[in-house]
Amino acid sequence: MRKVTVMTETHASATAEDKVVYQRKIFVNPAVTRQWVSIKVFTVPADVDDHTTLASMIAHVRYRDSYAGTGETDMVDKHGPYWLSAITPGTFVVANPAAVDTVIRTWAGYYRPWPDAERAAMDSEVYPRIQHATVIYQLPDIRATAQHDWGEVVGSDGFHEYVMIDRAAGELALMVASDD
């Protein structure tokens, strides 16, 4: 059973001042594990610097996601296991692409091999974005100071969040690899 979905949206959020425009969501969810990967794809103008791009992404309604199975309901004050107010552009750190690739491949192998369809989705949607990114930002683990009241339900084996900006493609891909 293939658990790879792509969802699109035809309008942009005014809350992000049109600096980043939401395009679609890619969700890889192998049935053999509790793991999943969510990629939210945005367009970003070439003339917007990284700090402004990150700020616009954080302000965007599509960033407000608890990743806790609340469906399409956007969260007001939460992002993953964290309080949204604890996340700023300065919270993110620049990540090494090779290290990101290693973390995600290792994480995906924690339990058992993923089915072919999900491995193919990772090969076509995740790893090329890591390789082609102009810059990758990582949201470090800030649970010690920023975990919200029920944040422990998301990411018991890790909450891996990366923002991959590909200036040549005019794309920002917000990737969260986690479990529930």
N, C-alpha and C positions, 0 to 999 in steps of 0.2 A: 504494500500500500504506500503510495507516494504522498509525502507530507510536505510538499513544497508549494507555497502559495505566493502570488504576487498580487498586491492590491494597489489600485491607483486612485488618485484624487485629482479633480480637475480645477480646484481653486487654491489659491495661496492664502496663508494666514496673514492678516493685517498686523497681528501682534509682533511679528518679526520685521516689520517695516519693509517687507519685500526684499530684504537683503538675501535671504535664502528662501527658495520656493520648493515646497514639498512636491515630490513627484510620485513616489510609490513606496510600498513596503514589500520586502522579500522576507519570507519566514521559512526557515528550514527546521523541521521538527521530527527527527527520527523516532519511530514508534518503539525502538529497542532500548531507549534510554529516557531519562527525565530531562535531557539536555535539549537546547534549542538555540538557534541563532536568528536574531532579528536585524535586518538592515533597512534603515530608513534612508531613502535617497532624496537629496535636495539638489537643486541647481544653485550655483553661486556665481555672481558676476566676477570677472577677472580683476576688476579694479577695487574690490573690497578686501581689505587686509585680514589676516588670520584672526586677530583679536576681535574685530568687528564681526567676522564670520561666526566665531564661536559664541559671541554674545547674542547674535541674532538666532542662532540655533537654539541656545538655552531659552530664549524668550519665546520661541515658536511653540504653538500649542501641541505639535506632534512630538516635541521633546518630553512633554509631561505625560509620562507613561510609567505605571507602577510595575509593569511586566509581571503582574500577579494574576492574570486571567480575568481582568475586569472588562474584557472585550474592547469595544471601541470607545469606552468611556474615558475621556481624558482626565487626568488627575490635576487637581488645582495646586497642590503644594508638595507633590512627591515625584521623584524620578528614581525608578528601581527601588533599592533599599534605602535611599537617601532623601532627606528633606531637600526640596528644590532650592531653597534659599541658601544652602551650603555650597552650591555649585556656581562658580563664576569662571570666566575665561582663564583666570589665573590659577584655578584649581587643576587644570589640565597640564600635563607635561609632554614634551616631545618624546616620541617613542621610536626606537630603532625598528625598521621594517622586518629585518631578519628575526629579531627577538619576538615581535608580534606574531609572525608566522609560526615560530616554534611554540609559543604559548598556546595558540589556537589549535594547532595540530596535536599537541600533547593533551590539552583539555578534551578534544574530541575523541581521544583514545582512552579516556579514563575507565570506561565500563566494558564495552564490547564493540566490535566493528559495526560501523553504520552501514545500512543498506546502500546498494549501488546508486539509487536515485538521489539520496541525500549526500553521498560522497561526490557525485557529479555536480550537485548544486553548489557544494563548497568549492569545487574546482572551477566552476564557472562564475560564481557570484562573490566569493569571499577572497580567495587567494590572489586572483588578478587585481582586485582593488588594493590589496596590500602592496603588491609589486609595483603598481602604476601610480601610487599616491605621491604627490609632490611633498607632502608632509603628513605624518600621522601623530595625532594627539591622543594620549591615554588619560582617562579619568582614573586616578589611583583609588585604591581601597580607602575610603574615608568613613567606614562604619564606626570607628572608635569615637568620632566627634559628630557624625552627621546621620546616623541610622535613625529612621523614623520608627514610630511605635510598633509597627508590625513588619519591619524591614527584613527580619530574619527569614521570612518565608521565601525570599528570592535569593538565589545564588548561594546555596549551602556549599557547593563545590566551586564557588567563584562567580563573581559578577565582573566580567571582562568587557569594558567599554572602550571603544576606539573611534575616533573621528578621523576619517581618511579623506583628505582634500586632494583632489586631482585637478590642478589648475588647467591642464591641457584639455580635459574633458568638461571643465566647468561644473564639476560635481563634488558634492560633499556626501559621504556615506557614513552614517552613524551606525556602527555595528555593536550590538550587545550579544555576547555569547554567555549563556547562563543556564540555570536549571531551576526547576521547581518541584 
